[in-house]
Structures are given as C-alpha cells and as structure tokens.
C-alpha cells in the first residue's frame, strides 16, 4: 500500500492575503492627523473655563483608556477566533483528504474523484472541496462540490504554486509537500482557502471555507466594545463633572470672597473644612484678610487722627487769625501815616496774614472733602452770570475775556462753582499770561457740542481773541459786550457744561502736568512768582468731582495752557444720593486760588 500523507504544519502565503502591510502607512498618516488635531484642541482649551478643561481632560483620558482596552481585546479575540476556526478546518481537511483518498487508485476516474470530494464536503466543517487528478487515460480531471464558488481559477495562483512546489526532504523536512492556506474575500464575504498534494502520488485537494459567521461574531464583539467605550466616556464625563464641582466650588468661594475683599468688605472670611491644599489656601486667605483688616484699621485710625488734627488746628487758628487779620487791616489803613522805614514791614505782615488766612480756609475745605462731609447746595445757575460775578467780585474785568452765552442754565452748587472758577482763573492770571480767556458752551449727551455757542460777550469790552486758526472764533462779534439768545439745549437737564480757561503764558512743563492737581505741589522752578499754598487746584478738582465732573489741564500748540472743566448740567442725582446716604447739606467755607 502506498504511503500518502498531507504533510506537516501549515504556512500562510503572503500573496493574496490580508492587506495589513499596505494599510500601515495610511494608518500612520491618520495617527499624525489625530495628533495634530489634539495639539490644536489643547491650544484652544487654554481659553476655556477650568471646569470644561477638567471634563475634557477626564473624558480624553477615559476615551484613550477605553479605546486602548477595547482595541487590545478585539485584536486578541479576533486572533483567537480566527486561529481556532482555521486550525479546526485545516485539521479536518487534512484528515478528510487522507481518509478519502486512501482507497482511491493512483489514477482514479473522474466519478471516483467526485465521490471523494462529496464525502470530504459532507463533514461537520461545511466547506467546498476541489480535487484535481489524472485518470487512467492521462486526462486531467477536476471534481468540485460547488462549481460557482470553488474552481481551479478561483484558487489564488500563489497558493497553487506553493501547493505544487516540491521541497527537498531532509532531517528538518520529512515531506516534499505541505498544506498551505490563506484568507481571501469573494465579493464582501471572507473565506479561508487551503490546498495540499497527496504524498506518493494522487490527487491535489483544495477547500474553501466561509468565515462569515466568525466575521459576524467579531462585528458583534466590536459593537459591544464600542458601546462599552461610549458608556465609559459618559461615565468619565459625569465623574469629571463631579470632580470639577468638588474642586472648583472652593475656588469659586475664594474668588467671590476676593471680590468682596476688593470691594472693601474686609471682614470677609472663608469657611475652612478638611486638610487638603484647598483648605490650606482658604486658611491662608483668612489670615491675609485678617492682617489686611488690621492694617487698614490702623491706617484708617491714623488718617482719622490726622484729619482731626488738621481740622482742630485749623479751627484753633481761626480765632487768633481773626484778631491778627483785624489788626493787619487797621495797619494797612494807616500805612500812609507810618514811618517809611516801618511801612514795608507792615505790608509784609498784611500780605502774609492774608496768605495764612487763605491757607487755614483751604485746610478746612480739604478736611471736609477727606471726611466726606462736603455736600452740594444746588440752585439753578445762569453760568454766564456766575462767571461774570466771579470775575467782577475779584476785580479781574480788565484781564479776563469771556465768551459765554446768556441763558445757559445749569443746576449746580453756585458757591462751589465760584470756587472752581476763582481757582482756575486766578491760577491763569498768576502763572500764565494775559489775556486770560474763559469760554462756556454745552455738549449734548453724545458729546457732539450741538448746544454750542451762538454769540459771545467780552466782559472787558475788548474784542474776542482769535482762535487757533488765526481768526476770530465762529459766531463772535467785535462791537463789544452783547447779549445773545440762549443756546439750544442749554436748559438744565441732560448734557454737559464745558468751561475752558486759557492763558497766553509759557504753558505748563510736561513733567509738571501730571501733578498740577496734587496737594501742596508747586512747580517753583518754572513758576518763580508762585505764592499759593498748593491747595487751590486740588480743591477745584474736588469740587468738580462732587458735582460728578472733571477738570483737565493741557498745553496748546500755539502756546499757553488751558484748563477744561466739565460738569453735568444737572447735579441733582448726586445731591439726592448724598441725602440718601445720610448726609446733610450745608454751605462750606470758600476756597481760594492757588499756584501751579
């Protein structure tokens, strides 16, 4: 009896197999695109909230872990399922080929090959069989159990070549022929194709086994792993939300407490629970807030004591100053009858007494502002008349030009407006150059100056000064004092009152401009004639602020300095707010002008 064997183990031919090697570069490119997308996403996350960043990071970590675990599980299960099925089919095919061809003659008839193929295909593995042999007449015969699926042409050429190859027999290879297999797709269905040649002569057998069931099982596994990954992602997002809430709640409390502390609520404290880093941060905040509160209380106490000292000193000085002022006035009246050697000393005493009196009044005014007791006493004021009265009361008619419309009525504190005007005009006369020009106009809420000037009045009877372009300002006349009709929109109400005081002096040095409203600041190097106390402009600014206005200083390109006062046309809302805060409106003492 001839020995016929299917040979040893199976090897997989690469030709016609799976496309794993060719897909590697494409997968690498996809991975690079994914990494670039992740880098861009991480850059965008820097601009999002901390809560969203925590949730996204948790979700990405969970997604990466779940996808990695699912991928590894799928790969292991896929290899296990395919190898188990493949080994079972190949072992059955080898055994069936041996059993079915053992009783066949060396050159069987086609009918005998067909019977053997049917016998092999009837096994439990349910695969198609193709047997190829040579009959007694030397003709090739091919017997198949499924002509539509398995023919010699449907067997990959690489597999046929490997099956027909005769290997040299030695100690490491006992058989000249072996069993070979590979996986291929027919249409969209996966198949396992195997072939072997009977040793010692006999037919060559091929089989084709459908792997559709295994693919369905693997697809079910992939869906299960995908659902598990999605559930893990949702669970991680919920856990991240809970963790973010746990972490961020103390941070939010800390931020709220910091805002309260910044608003001046120095008694703000955090409730401390636990011993973690956030609890330590809360304790540090509480200690810092406590020390800050103590320090502010100390500084407030010192400031209050300083204000009381200045106020008490000013009040105590007023009584002797009243007597000294009365005596100095008497001496001034009798200056003509005094000895010429004594007269200069008397004039010096009179002048210094007035300066000292102004300084005391200014200190009392500053004390009221610092203590928050300064209040507005409002009245309807015709601004042009108010400016004219201020100039007339101080005998500045010959040195000041006024460009203002009659009928501009604003609801302001007339005494404080007089203080502001006196300081600004007096400062311009002392430290600027004549003539000093005062212009008044209004701006609507949009600031376009719709309620501007329609005429002018020169208090000194001198024609209006030319504007920056070299000619008279628009709407001015040169025939002397005139009254113009009220400007449109000049009634008290919305809008802004704008008063500009311009001189024709050398201007203010650039290094002095930021300090002109500082208390006790005097640019003596650039203003050698300065005789003020350094409080006048700061008092003017405080009076503007209490109206809800502002004063700015600047130099003009053509020379000279200009101070611009902006006040609301109606300061009633501020006065009402002061009354609601518990303040009482009462007139204060008048401030005086000061040097720059």
C-alpha positions as CSV (number, residue, x, y, z in Angstrom):
1,X,0.0,0.0,0.0
2,X,1.4,3.4,-1.0
3,X,2.0,5.9,1.8
4,X,0.0,9.1,1.1
5,X,0.2,11.9,3.6
6,X,-0.8,15.6,3.6
7,X,2.4,16.6,5.3
8,X,3.2,18.6,8.3
9,X,2.1,22.1,9.6
10,X,0.5,24.9,7.6
11,X,2.2,28.1,6.5
12,X,0.5,31.3,5.2
13,X,1.4,32.7,1.9
14,X,1.6,36.5,1.7
15,X,0.3,36.8,-1.8
16,X,-3.5,37.3,-2.0
17,X,-3.7,37.5,1.8
18,X,-4.9,40.4,4.1
19,X,-3.9,44.0,3.4
20,X,-2.5,44.7,6.8
21,X,1.0,45.6,5.5
22,X,-0.2,48.0,2.8
23,X,-2.6,49.8,5.3
24,X,0.3,50.6,7.7
25,X,1.4,53.9,6.0
26,X,-2.2,55.1,5.8
27,X,-2.8,54.3,9.5
28,X,0.4,56.3,10.3
29,X,-0.8,59.3,8.4
30,X,-4.2,59.1,10.2
31,X,-2.5,59.0,13.5
32,X,-0.4,62.0,12.7
33,X,-3.6,63.9,11.7
34,X,-5.2,62.9,15.0
35,X,-2.1,64.1,17.0
36,X,-2.2,67.5,15.2
37,X,-5.9,67.8,15.9
38,X,-5.2,67.0,19.6
39,X,-2.5,69.7,19.8
40,X,-4.8,72.3,18.3
41,X,-7.6,71.3,20.7
42,X,-5.2,71.6,23.6
43,X,-4.3,75.1,22.5
44,X,-8.0,76.1,22.3
45,X,-8.6,74.6,25.8
46,X,-6.4,77.2,27.3
47,X,-9.0,79.8,26.6
48,X,-11.9,77.9,28.1
49,X,-13.2,77.5,31.6
50,X,-11.4,75.3,34.1
51,X,-14.5,73.2,34.5
52,X,-14.6,72.5,30.8
53,X,-10.9,71.7,30.7
54,X,-11.3,69.2,33.6
55,X,-14.2,67.5,31.9
56,X,-12.4,67.3,28.6
57,X,-9.2,66.0,30.1
58,X,-11.1,63.4,32.1
59,X,-13.1,62.4,29.0
60,X,-9.9,62.1,26.8
61,X,-8.1,60.0,29.4
62,X,-11.1,57.7,29.8
63,X,-11.6,57.6,26.0
64,X,-8.0,56.7,25.4
65,X,-8.0,54.0,28.1
66,X,-11.3,52.6,26.8
67,X,-10.3,52.6,23.2
68,X,-6.9,51.0,24.0
69,X,-8.5,48.3,26.1
70,X,-11.2,47.7,23.5
71,X,-8.7,47.6,20.7
72,X,-6.5,45.1,22.5
73,X,-9.5,43.0,23.5
74,X,-10.8,43.0,19.9
75,X,-7.4,42.1,18.5
76,X,-6.9,39.2,20.9
77,X,-10.4,37.9,20.4
78,X,-10.1,38.2,16.6
79,X,-6.9,36.3,16.5
80,X,-8.2,33.6,18.9
81,X,-11.5,33.2,16.9
82,X,-9.8,33.0,13.5
83,X,-7.0,30.7,14.7
84,X,-9.4,28.3,16.4
85,X,-11.7,28.2,13.3
86,X,-8.7,28.0,10.9
87,X,-7.0,25.2,12.9
88,X,-10.2,23.2,13.2
89,X,-10.9,23.5,9.4
90,X,-7.4,22.7,8.3
91,X,-7.1,19.7,10.6
92,X,-10.4,18.4,9.4
93,X,-9.4,19.0,5.7
94,X,-6.1,17.2,6.2
95,X,-7.7,14.2,7.9
96,X,-10.5,14.1,5.3
97,X,-8.1,14.3,2.4
98,X,-6.1,11.4,3.8
99,X,-9.1,9.2,4.6
100,X,-11.0,9.9,1.3
101,X,-8.0,9.4,-1.0
102,X,-6.6,6.3,0.8
103,X,-9.0,4.0,-1.1
104,X,-8.6,5.7,-4.4
105,X,-6.4,4.2,-7.1
106,X,-3.3,6.0,-8.2
107,X,-5.1,7.3,-11.3
108,X,-8.8,7.5,-10.3
109,X,-11.7,8.1,-12.6
110,X,-13.5,11.5,-12.5
111,X,-16.5,9.8,-10.9
112,X,-14.4,8.4,-8.1
113,X,-12.8,11.9,-7.5
114,X,-16.3,13.4,-7.4
115,X,-17.5,10.9,-4.9
116,X,-14.4,11.5,-2.7
117,X,-15.0,15.3,-2.9
118,X,-18.6,14.9,-1.8
119,X,-17.5,12.6,1.0
120,X,-15.0,15.3,2.2
121,X,-17.5,18.1,1.9
122,X,-20.1,16.2,3.9
123,X,-18.1,16.7,7.1
124,X,-19.0,18.9,10.0
125,X,-17.0,21.9,8.9
126,X,-19.2,22.5,5.8
127,X,-16.6,23.6,3.3
128,X,-16.4,23.3,-0.5
129,X,-13.9,20.8,-1.9
130,X,-12.0,20.7,-5.2
131,X,-10.0,17.5,-6.1
132,X,-7.7,17.6,-9.2
133,X,-6.1,14.3,-10.5
134,X,-5.2,12.4,-13.7
135,X,-7.2,9.4,-14.8
136,X,-6.0,6.2,-16.4
137,X,-6.1,7.8,-19.9
138,X,-3.8,10.6,-18.8
139,X,-6.5,13.3,-18.9
140,X,-6.8,15.9,-16.1
141,X,-9.9,15.7,-14.0
142,X,-11.3,18.4,-11.6
143,X,-14.1,17.4,-9.2
144,X,-15.7,20.2,-7.2
145,X,-18.7,20.3,-4.8
146,X,-19.6,23.9,-5.7
147,X,-18.9,25.0,-9.2
148,X,-20.0,28.6,-8.5
149,X,-17.6,29.0,-5.6
150,X,-14.6,26.8,-5.9
151,X,-12.9,26.1,-9.2
152,X,-9.2,25.9,-10.2
153,X,-9.4,29.5,-11.4
154,X,-10.8,30.8,-8.1
155,X,-7.8,29.4,-6.2
156,X,-5.1,32.1,-5.9
157,X,-2.1,31.5,-8.2
158,X,0.3,31.9,-5.3
159,X,-1.5,29.2,-3.3
160,X,-1.4,26.8,-6.3
161,X,2.3,27.5,-6.8
162,X,3.1,26.7,-3.1
163,X,1.0,23.5,-3.2
164,X,2.7,22.2,-6.4
165,X,6.2,23.1,-5.1
166,X,8.3,20.0,-4.2
167,X,10.5,20.6,-1.2
168,X,13.7,18.7,-0.6
169,X,13.4,16.0,2.0
170,X,15.9,16.2,4.9
171,X,16.0,15.9,8.7
172,X,14.2,19.2,9.1
173,X,11.6,18.5,6.3
174,X,10.3,15.0,6.1
175,X,7.7,15.6,3.4
176,X,8.1,17.1,-0.1
177,X,4.6,18.6,0.0
178,X,2.8,20.6,2.7
179,X,-0.6,22.1,3.5
180,X,-0.9,25.8,2.6
181,X,-3.7,28.3,3.3
182,X,-4.6,31.9,3.0
183,X,-7.6,34.1,3.6
184,X,-9.3,36.0,0.8
185,X,-12.6,37.8,0.1
186,X,-15.1,36.8,-2.5
187,X,-17.4,39.7,-3.0
188,X,-17.8,41.0,0.5
189,X,-17.6,37.6,2.2
190,X,-14.4,36.3,3.8
191,X,-13.1,32.8,3.0
192,X,-10.4,30.5,4.1
193,X,-8.7,28.7,1.1
194,X,-6.3,25.8,1.7
195,X,-4.7,23.2,-0.5
196,X,-2.4,20.2,-0.3
197,X,-1.0,17.5,-2.5
198,X,-1.2,13.8,-1.5
199,X,2.3,12.5,-1.0
200,X,3.3,9.5,-3.0
201,X,1.1,10.3,-5.9
202,X,-2.6,11.1,-6.0
203,X,-4.9,14.0,-6.4
204,X,-4.4,17.6,-5.2
205,X,-7.1,18.8,-2.9
206,X,-8.3,22.4,-2.3
207,X,-11.0,23.5,0.1
208,X,-12.8,26.9,0.7
209,X,-14.5,27.7,4.0
210,X,-16.7,30.7,4.6
211,X,-15.7,32.9,7.6
212,X,-19.0,34.9,7.6
213,X,-20.1,33.5,10.9
214,X,-16.8,34.5,12.5
215,X,-17.0,38.0,11.0
216,X,-20.5,38.4,12.4
217,X,-19.3,37.3,15.8
218,X,-16.4,39.8,15.6
219,X,-18.7,42.6,14.5
220,X,-20.9,41.8,17.4
221,X,-17.9,42.0,19.7
222,X,-16.8,45.3,18.1
223,X,-20.3,46.8,18.7
224,X,-20.2,45.6,22.3
225,X,-16.8,47.1,22.9
226,X,-17.9,50.4,21.2
227,X,-21.0,50.6,23.5
228,X,-18.8,49.9,26.5
229,X,-16.4,52.6,25.3
230,X,-19.3,55.1,24.9
231,X,-20.6,54.2,28.4
232,X,-17.2,54.6,29.8
233,X,-16.9,58.0,28.2
234,X,-20.3,59.1,29.6
235,X,-19.3,57.8,33.0
236,X,-16.0,59.6,32.9
237,X,-17.7,62.9,31.9
238,X,-20.1,62.5,34.8
239,X,-17.2,61.7,37.2
240,X,-15.2,64.6,35.8
241,X,-18.2,66.9,36.3
242,X,-18.5,65.7,39.9
243,X,-14.7,66.1,40.5
244,X,-14.7,69.5,38.9
245,X,-17.6,70.6,41.1
246,X,-15.8,69.3,44.2
247,X,-12.5,71.1,43.2
248,X,-14.0,74.3,41.8
249,X,-16.6,75.0,44.5
250,X,-13.8,76.1,47.0
251,X,-12.1,78.1,44.2
252,X,-15.4,79.8,43.4
253,X,-15.9,80.7,47.0
254,X,-12.4,82.0,47.1
255,X,-13.0,84.2,44.0
256,X,-16.2,85.5,45.5
257,X,-14.5,86.3,48.8
258,X,-11.6,88.0,46.9
259,X,-14.1,90.2,45.0
260,X,-15.9,91.1,48.3
261,X,-12.5,92.0,49.8
262,X,-11.7,94.1,46.8
263,X,-15.0,96.0,47.3
264,X,-13.9,96.9,50.8
265,X,-15.6,94.2,52.9
266,X,-12.6,93.5,54.9
267,X,-14.5,91.2,57.4
268,X,-14.9,88.6,54.6
269,X,-13.8,85.1,55.7
270,X,-13.9,81.6,54.2
271,X,-15.3,78.6,56.0
272,X,-12.5,76.1,56.2
273,X,-13.2,72.3,56.1
274,X,-10.7,69.5,55.6
275,X,-6.9,69.3,55.5
276,X,-6.2,69.3,51.8
277,X,-4.4,72.0,49.7
278,X,-7.6,74.0,49.1
279,X,-8.3,74.1,52.8
280,X,-4.8,75.4,53.3
281,X,-5.4,78.0,50.7
282,X,-8.6,79.1,52.4
283,X,-6.7,79.4,55.7
284,X,-4.0,81.5,54.1
285,X,-6.7,83.8,52.6
286,X,-8.4,84.2,56.0
287,X,-5.0,85.1,57.6
288,X,-4.3,87.5,54.8
289,X,-7.7,89.1,55.1
290,X,-7.4,89.4,58.9
291,X,-4.0,91.1,58.6
292,X,-5.2,93.4,55.9
293,X,-8.2,94.4,58.0
294,X,-6.0,95.1,61.0
295,X,-3.6,97.1,58.8
296,X,-6.5,99.1,57.2
297,X,-7.9,99.8,60.6
298,X,-4.6,101.1,61.8
299,X,-4.2,103.3,58.7
300,X,-7.8,104.5,58.9
301,X,-7.2,105.4,62.6
302,X,-4.1,107.3,61.7
303,X,-5.8,109.0,58.8
304,X,-8.7,110.0,61.0
305,X,-6.4,111.3,63.7
306,X,-4.5,113.3,61.0
307,X,-7.8,114.7,59.7
308,X,-8.9,115.6,63.3
309,X,-5.5,117.2,63.9
310,X,-5.8,119.3,60.8
311,X,-9.4,120.3,61.5
312,X,-8.7,121.1,65.1
313,X,-5.6,123.0,64.2
314,X,-7.5,125.0,61.6
315,X,-10.3,125.8,64.0
316,X,-7.9,126.8,66.7
317,X,-6.0,129.0,64.3
318,X,-9.1,130.8,63.1
319,X,-9.6,132.7,66.4
320,X,-6.1,134.3,66.6
321,X,-6.2,134.8,62.9
322,X,-9.4,136.8,63.1
323,X,-7.7,139.1,65.6
324,X,-4.5,139.3,63.6
325,X,-6.5,140.0,60.4
326,X,-8.4,142.8,62.0
327,X,-5.1,144.4,63.3
328,X,-3.4,144.0,59.9
329,X,-6.4,145.7,58.2
330,X,-6.0,148.6,60.6
331,X,-2.3,148.7,60.0
332,X,-2.9,148.7,56.2
333,X,-5.3,151.6,56.5
334,X,-2.8,153.6,58.5
335,X,0.1,152.6,56.2
336,X,0.4,156.1,54.7
337,X,0.9,157.7,58.2
338,X,3.5,155.2,59.3
339,X,7.2,155.8,59.3
340,X,8.6,154.9,55.9
341,X,11.1,152.5,57.5
342,X,8.2,150.6,59.0
343,X,5.8,150.6,56.1
344,X,7.4,147.7,54.2
345,X,7.3,145.5,57.3
346,X,3.6,146.4,57.7
347,X,2.9,145.5,54.1
348,X,4.7,142.2,54.6
349,X,2.8,141.4,57.7
350,X,-0.5,142.2,56.0
351,X,0.3,140.0,52.9
352,X,1.5,137.0,55.0
353,X,-1.5,137.3,57.2
354,X,-3.8,137.0,54.2
355,X,-1.9,134.0,52.9
356,X,-2.1,132.4,56.3
357,X,-5.8,133.0,56.5
358,X,-6.3,131.5,52.9
359,X,-4.2,128.5,54.0
360,X,-6.4,127.9,57.0
361,X,-9.5,128.1,55.0
362,X,-8.1,125.8,52.4
363,X,-7.1,123.3,55.0
364,X,-10.6,123.3,56.5
365,X,-12.1,122.7,53.0
366,X,-9.7,119.8,52.3
367,X,-10.6,118.3,55.7
368,X,-14.3,118.4,54.8
369,X,-13.6,116.5,51.5
370,X,-11.5,113.9,53.2
371,X,-14.1,113.4,55.9
372,X,-16.8,113.1,53.3
373,X,-18.9,115.8,54.9
374,X,-18.9,118.2,51.9
375,X,-22.4,118.4,50.3
376,X,-24.0,120.1,47.4
377,X,-26.4,123.0,47.8
378,X,-28.0,123.2,44.4
379,X,-29.6,126.0,42.6
380,X,-30.4,127.0,39.0
381,X,-27.4,129.0,37.9
382,X,-27.1,131.1,34.7
383,X,-23.5,130.1,34.0
384,X,-22.6,133.3,32.1
385,X,-23.8,135.5,35.0
386,X,-22.0,133.3,37.5
387,X,-18.7,133.7,35.6
388,X,-19.2,137.4,35.3
389,X,-20.0,137.7,39.0
390,X,-16.8,135.7,39.9
391,X,-14.6,137.9,37.7
392,X,-16.3,141.2,38.9
393,X,-16.0,140.3,42.6
394,X,-12.3,139.9,42.2
395,X,-11.7,142.9,40.0
396,X,-10.4,140.9,37.1
397,X,-12.5,142.6,34.4
398,X,-9.6,144.2,32.6
399,X,-7.6,141.0,32.5
400,X,-10.2,138.4,31.5
401,X,-12.2,137.9,28.3
402,X,-15.5,135.9,28.5
403,X,-17.0,134.0,25.6
404,X,-20.3,132.7,27.0
405,X,-24.0,132.6,26.1
406,X,-26.6,134.1,28.3
407,X,-29.3,131.7,29.2
408,X,-27.2,128.6,29.8
409,X,-28.8,127.4,33.0
410,X,-27.4,124.5,34.9
411,X,-28.5,123.1,38.3
412,X,-25.3,123.3,40.3
413,X,-23.9,124.5,43.6
414,X,-23.2,128.2,42.8
415,X,-20.7,128.6,45.7
416,X,-18.7,125.6,44.7
417,X,-18.8,126.7,41.0
418,X,-17.5,130.1,42.1
419,X,-14.6,128.4,44.0
420,X,-13.7,126.4,40.9
421,X,-13.8,129.4,38.6
422,X,-11.8,131.6,41.1
423,X,-9.1,129.0,41.4
424,X,-8.8,128.3,37.6
425,X,-9.0,132.0,36.5
426,X,-6.7,133.2,39.4
427,X,-4.2,130.5,38.6
428,X,-4.2,131.5,34.9
429,X,-3.7,135.2,35.9
430,X,-0.9,134.4,38.3
431,X,1.1,131.9,36.4
432,X,0.0,132.3,32.8
433,X,0.0,135.3,30.5
434,X,-2.7,137.8,29.8
435,X,-5.2,137.9,28.4
436,X,-7.0,135.0,30.1
437,X,-9.9,133.8,28.0
438,X,-12.9,132.0,29.6
439,X,-15.3,130.2,27.1
440,X,-18.5,128.5,28.1
441,X,-20.6,126.1,25.9
442,X,-22.6,122.9,26.3
443,X,-22.4,119.4,24.8
444,X,-25.3,117.1,24.4
445,X,-25.3,113.5,25.7
446,X,-23.4,112.3,22.6
447,X,-20.7,114.9,23.2
448,X,-21.0,116.5,19.7
449,X,-21.4,120.0,21.0
450,X,-24.8,120.6,19.5
451,X,-25.6,123.1,22.1
452,X,-22.6,125.2,21.4
453,X,-22.0,129.0,21.2
454,X,-24.1,131.3,19.1
455,X,-22.5,134.5,20.3
456,X,-20.1,136.0,22.8
457,X,-19.7,138.6,25.4
458,X,-16.4,140.2,26.2
459,X,-16.5,141.3,29.8
460,X,-13.7,143.8,29.5
461,X,-15.2,145.3,26.3
462,X,-12.2,144.0,24.3
463,X,-12.9,142.1,21.1
464,X,-12.7,138.4,21.3
465,X,-9.3,136.8,20.9
466,X,-8.7,134.9,17.7
467,X,-8.9,131.1,17.8
468,X,-6.1,128.7,17.0
469,X,-6.6,129.1,13.2
470,X,-5.7,132.8,13.5
471,X,-9.1,134.3,13.0
472,X,-12.0,135.2,15.4
473,X,-14.0,132.3,16.7
474,X,-17.1,131.4,14.8
475,X,-20.1,133.4,16.0
476,X,-18.2,136.2,17.7
477,X,-18.6,139.9,17.2
478,X,-16.2,142.8,17.6
479,X,-18.5,145.5,18.7
480,X,-18.1,144.9,22.4
481,X,-20.5,143.5,25.0
482,X,-23.6,141.9,23.6
483,X,-26.2,139.5,24.8
484,X,-27.1,136.6,22.6
485,X,-30.1,134.4,22.6
486,X,-30.0,131.3,24.8
487,X,-28.3,128.4,23.1
488,X,-30.3,125.4,22.0
489,X,-30.3,122.6,24.6
490,X,-28.9,124.9,27.3
491,X,-31.6,124.3,29.8
492,X,-30.7,122.4,32.9
493,X,-31.1,118.7,32.3
494,X,-29.1,116.3,30.2
495,X,-25.8,117.2,28.6
496,X,-22.5,118.6,29.8
497,X,-21.4,122.0,30.7
498,X,-17.9,122.8,29.4
499,X,-15.9,125.8,30.7
500,X,-12.4,126.4,29.3
501,X,-9.9,128.8,30.9
502,X,-7.0,129.6,28.6
503,X,-4.0,131.8,29.2
504,X,-1.3,133.1,26.9
505,X,1.7,132.3,29.0
506,X,4.6,129.8,28.5
507,X,2.4,126.8,29.3
508,X,2.9,124.1,31.8
509,X,6.1,121.9,31.7
510,X,5.4,118.4,30.6
511,X,6.9,116.9,33.8
512,X,4.5,119.2,35.8
513,X,1.3,118.4,34.0
514,X,0.6,115.1,35.8
515,X,1.0,116.8,39.2
516,X,-0.8,120.2,38.8
517,X,-3.8,118.9,40.8
518,X,-1.7,117.3,43.6
519,X,-2.0,118.9,47.0
520,X,0.8,121.2,48.0
521,X,2.5,120.8,44.7
522,X,4.2,123.9,43.3
523,X,6.4,124.0,40.3
524,X,8.6,126.7,41.8
525,X,11.4,126.3,39.2
526,X,9.1,127.1,36.3
527,X,6.8,129.5,38.3
528,X,9.0,131.8,40.3
529,X,6.1,134.1,41.1
530,X,4.2,131.3,42.8
531,X,2.7,132.5,46.1
532,X,-0.1,130.0,46.6
533,X,-0.3,127.2,49.2
534,X,-0.6,124.4,46.6
535,X,-4.2,123.5,47.5
536,X,-6.3,125.7,45.2
537,X,-6.3,123.4,42.1
538,X,-6.8,120.3,44.2
539,X,-9.8,122.0,45.9
540,X,-11.2,123.0,42.5
541,X,-10.8,119.3,41.3
542,X,-12.6,118.0,44.5
543,X,-15.5,120.5,43.9
544,X,-15.7,119.3,40.3
545,X,-15.8,115.6,41.5
546,X,-18.5,116.3,44.0
547,X,-20.6,117.6,41.1
548,X,-19.8,114.4,39.1
549,X,-17.5,116.4,36.8
550,X,-13.8,116.6,35.9
551,X,-11.0,119.1,35.3
552,X,-8.2,118.5,32.8
553,X,-5.1,120.5,32.0
554,X,-3.2,120.7,28.8
555,X,-0.9,122.9,26.7
556,X,-2.0,124.4,23.4
557,X,0.2,124.1,20.3
558,X,0.2,127.8,19.8
559,X,1.3,128.5,23.4
560,X,-0.4,128.8,26.7
561,X,-2.2,126.4,29.0
562,X,-5.8,125.5,29.0
563,X,-7.9,124.1,31.9
564,X,-11.1,122.4,30.8
565,X,-14.0,122.0,33.4
566,X,-16.7,119.5,32.5
567,X,-19.8,119.4,34.8
568,X,-23.2,117.8,34.3
569,X,-26.0,120.2,33.5
570,X,-28.0,118.8,36.4
571,X,-26.2,117.5,39.6
572,X,-29.4,116.7,41.4
573,X,-29.0,112.9,41.2
574,X,-25.7,113.3,43.1
575,X,-27.2,115.5,45.7
576,X,-30.1,113.1,46.2
577,X,-27.7,110.2,46.6
578,X,-25.8,112.2,49.3
579,X,-29.1,112.7,51.2
580,X,-30.0,109.1,50.9
581,X,-26.6,108.2,52.4
582,X,-27.5,110.2,55.5
583,X,-25.6,113.4,54.7
584,X,-26.8,116.9,55.5
585,X,-26.4,119.7,53.0
586,X,-24.8,122.8,54.4
587,X,-22.6,125.6,53.0
588,X,-18.9,125.3,53.4
589,X,-16.2,127.9,53.5
590,X,-14.9,129.2,50.3
591,X,-11.6,128.0,48.8
592,X,-9.1,130.3,47.2
593,X,-7.0,130.2,44.1
594,X,-3.6,128.6,44.1
595,X,-0.4,128.4,42.1
596,X,0.5,125.6,39.8
